[in-house]
Amino acid sequence: MSMRILIVDDERAVARAVARMLRGHETTMTHSVAEAQEAIERGEFDLILSDVMLNGATGADLHRWVLEHQPELASRMVFLTGGMTVHVARDIEATGNQLLWKPVKADTMRAVVGGFQ
């Protein structure tokens, strides 16, 4: 079953790589929390894949916004990171959402996404 997935990563090449891993799904790429918020307000998504460390914000910031504006989607966020500060790690852990460490293998990504279908 095809899902509508929002990919949030300030590194465009990483966002494209994640989208390629998820061929067969409808993916939308955004590169900041502000862009992600606009996309969420415009459309419906089944899942959000968000980088943890974004320019000027974090994936936890986006999660707080989603929790306030579309609470049913907050548990359908998966975080991706190549590293983070201790403070941000606590914020991400507090969400209770899944965290994947970059680089993520395609089969791992597909298995995680499949768990939300």
C-alpha positions as a Markdown table, in Angstrom:
| # | Residue | x | y | z |
|---|---|---|---|---|
| 1 | Met | 0.0 | 0.0 | 0.0 |
| 2 | Ser | 1.4 | 3.4 | -1.0 |
| 3 | Met | 1.8 | 6.0 | 1.7 |
| 4 | Arg | 2.1 | 9.8 | 1.6 |
| 5 | Ile | 5.4 | 10.5 | 3.3 |
| 6 | Leu | 6.8 | 13.9 | 4.2 |
| 7 | Ile | 10.7 | 14.0 | 4.3 |
| 8 | Val | 12.2 | 16.8 | 6.2 |
| 9 | Asp | 16.0 | 17.2 | 5.9 |
| 10 | Asp | 18.0 | 20.4 | 5.3 |
| 11 | Glu | 20.5 | 18.4 | 3.3 |
| 12 | Arg | 18.8 | 18.1 | -0.1 |
| 13 | Ala | 21.0 | 15.1 | -1.2 |
| 14 | Val | 19.9 | 13.2 | 1.9 |
| 15 | Ala | 16.2 | 14.0 | 1.3 |
| 16 | Arg | 16.6 | 12.7 | -2.3 |
| 17 | Ala | 18.3 | 9.5 | -1.1 |
| 18 | Val | 15.5 | 8.8 | 1.4 |
| 19 | Ala | 12.9 | 9.5 | -1.3 |
| 20 | Arg | 14.7 | 7.0 | -3.6 |
| 21 | Met | 14.6 | 4.4 | -0.9 |
| 22 | Leu | 10.9 | 4.8 | -0.7 |
| 23 | Arg | 9.9 | 4.5 | -4.4 |
| 24 | Gly | 6.4 | 3.3 | -4.6 |
| 25 | His | 5.3 | 5.8 | -2.0 |
| 26 | Glu | 4.2 | 9.4 | -2.6 |
| 27 | Thr | 7.0 | 11.5 | -1.1 |
| 28 | Thr | 7.2 | 15.2 | -0.5 |
| 29 | Met | 10.6 | 16.7 | 0.4 |
| 30 | Thr | 11.0 | 19.8 | 2.6 |
| 31 | His | 14.2 | 21.3 | 3.9 |
| 32 | Ser | 13.2 | 23.2 | 7.0 |
| 33 | Val | 10.7 | 23.2 | 9.8 |
| 34 | Ala | 8.9 | 26.1 | 8.2 |
| 35 | Glu | 8.6 | 24.3 | 4.9 |
| 36 | Ala | 7.4 | 21.2 | 6.6 |
| 37 | Gln | 4.7 | 23.1 | 8.5 |
| 38 | Glu | 3.5 | 24.6 | 5.3 |
| 39 | Ala | 3.3 | 21.2 | 3.6 |
| 40 | Ile | 1.5 | 19.7 | 6.6 |
| 41 | Glu | -1.1 | 22.5 | 6.5 |
| 42 | Arg | -1.6 | 22.0 | 2.7 |
| 43 | Gly | -1.8 | 18.3 | 2.5 |
| 44 | Glu | -2.4 | 15.0 | 4.3 |
| 45 | Phe | 0.5 | 12.7 | 5.2 |
| 46 | Asp | 0.6 | 9.2 | 6.6 |
| 47 | Leu | 4.1 | 9.6 | 8.0 |
| 48 | Ile | 6.8 | 12.2 | 8.6 |
| 49 | Leu | 10.5 | 11.3 | 8.4 |
| 50 | Ser | 12.4 | 14.2 | 10.0 |
| 51 | Asp | 16.1 | 14.9 | 10.4 |
| 52 | Val | 16.9 | 15.8 | 14.1 |
| 53 | Met | 19.3 | 18.7 | 13.5 |
| 54 | Leu | 17.8 | 21.2 | 11.1 |
| 55 | Asn | 19.0 | 24.7 | 10.3 |
| 56 | Gly | 17.6 | 26.9 | 13.1 |
| 57 | Ala | 15.4 | 24.2 | 14.6 |
| 58 | Thr | 15.2 | 20.5 | 15.5 |
| 59 | Gly | 13.0 | 17.6 | 14.7 |
| 60 | Ala | 11.7 | 17.9 | 18.3 |
| 61 | Asp | 10.5 | 21.5 | 17.5 |
| 62 | Leu | 8.6 | 20.1 | 14.5 |
| 63 | His | 7.2 | 17.3 | 16.7 |
| 64 | Arg | 5.9 | 19.9 | 19.2 |
| 65 | Trp | 4.2 | 21.8 | 16.4 |
| 66 | Val | 2.7 | 18.7 | 14.9 |
| 67 | Leu | 1.4 | 17.7 | 18.4 |
| 68 | Glu | -0.4 | 21.0 | 18.6 |
| 69 | His | -1.7 | 21.3 | 15.1 |
| 70 | Gln | -2.3 | 17.6 | 14.0 |
| 71 | Pro | -1.9 | 15.5 | 17.1 |
| 72 | Glu | -2.9 | 12.3 | 15.3 |
| 73 | Leu | 0.2 | 12.6 | 13.2 |
| 74 | Ala | 2.7 | 13.2 | 16.1 |
| 75 | Ser | 3.1 | 9.4 | 16.7 |
| 76 | Arg | 3.7 | 8.9 | 13.0 |
| 77 | Met | 7.0 | 10.7 | 13.0 |
| 78 | Val | 10.3 | 8.9 | 12.7 |
| 79 | Phe | 13.5 | 10.8 | 13.4 |
| 80 | Leu | 16.8 | 10.5 | 11.4 |
| 81 | Thr | 20.1 | 11.7 | 12.7 |
| 82 | Gly | 23.8 | 11.6 | 12.1 |
| 83 | Gly | 24.4 | 13.1 | 15.6 |
| 84 | Met | 22.9 | 15.4 | 18.1 |
| 85 | Thr | 23.6 | 17.3 | 21.3 |
| 86 | Val | 22.7 | 15.8 | 24.7 |
| 87 | His | 19.9 | 18.4 | 25.1 |
| 88 | Val | 18.3 | 17.5 | 21.7 |
| 89 | Ala | 18.7 | 13.8 | 22.4 |
| 90 | Arg | 16.6 | 14.3 | 25.5 |
| 91 | Asp | 13.9 | 16.1 | 23.6 |
| 92 | Ile | 13.8 | 13.4 | 20.9 |
| 93 | Glu | 13.7 | 10.6 | 23.5 |
| 94 | Ala | 10.8 | 12.4 | 25.3 |
| 95 | Thr | 8.7 | 12.1 | 22.1 |
| 96 | Gly | 8.7 | 8.3 | 22.4 |
| 97 | Asn | 9.1 | 8.2 | 18.6 |
| 98 | Gln | 11.6 | 6.0 | 16.7 |
| 99 | Leu | 15.1 | 7.2 | 15.9 |
| 100 | Leu | 17.2 | 5.9 | 13.1 |
| 101 | Trp | 20.9 | 6.7 | 12.8 |
| 102 | Lys | 22.3 | 7.8 | 9.4 |
| 103 | Pro | 23.3 | 6.4 | 7.2 |
| 104 | Val | 20.2 | 4.3 | 7.1 |
| 105 | Lys | 20.1 | 1.2 | 4.9 |
| 106 | Ala | 17.3 | 1.1 | 2.3 |
| 107 | Asp | 15.9 | -2.2 | 3.7 |
| 108 | Thr | 15.9 | -0.8 | 7.2 |
| 109 | Met | 14.0 | 2.3 | 6.0 |
| 110 | Arg | 11.5 | 0.3 | 4.1 |
| 111 | Ala | 10.9 | -2.0 | 7.1 |
| 112 | Val | 10.3 | 1.0 | 9.4 |
| 113 | Val | 8.0 | 2.6 | 7.0 |
| 114 | Gly | 6.2 | -0.7 | 6.4 |
| 115 | Gly | 5.5 | -0.8 | 10.2 |
| 116 | Phe | 3.2 | 2.2 | 9.8 |
| 117 | Gln | 1.1 | 0.7 | 6.9 |
